[in-house]
Amino acid sequence: MRAFLSAMLACVMLTACAQPPGNGVYRDTGQPLSVTTRSDASRLAGDWVVRSATPDEAGLTHVTYLGRTGADRGEAFALTRRVCDENARCELRRSTRAAMPLGMNRWRLAGDETPREIWVVWVDEGYRTAAIGTPDGSFGWILDRAATGGADRITAAREILEFNGYSAGALRARGTGGDT
């Protein structure tokens, strides 16, 4: 019993020292971030609609995993953002970022001031919905192949991100329909 209480006290103390969500960090970084064991790059490749994202990613509308972009090139992701000027004129801008593999379902993106990592925390069996996170908690995404539908999968992705330390209110729903 004493060993059990000591272990519980240690867990409480570690949790207290962990960085809480806030100030541009949307997950408890003291909690480990998992990566899905489903790994099929050909099924992951293609266009994904951003169904939910952390506030700092407000303009992000689509993520495209390009896989290997040629015999002499590595992997890449294209990020499409809605950018508006001071007159509320908006346009979509797409930027392609080289992606260095860090392991199964993990990449570091080039081209940003601060290197960003993309971790596939979860993807459903049909590769229709994915939960994306990063160890530093700077962003989180729920991606889907469609702009609407799949409420059960969107809910599962949100719950899995929360299980991985994302705060319950960190993700903002996007798109149309009441199921996001």
Summary of the structure (lengths in Angstrom):
residues: 180
radius of gyration: 17.6
end to end distance: 44.8
largest distance: 65.8
contacts: 510
relative contact order: 0.21
helix: 20%
strand: 38%
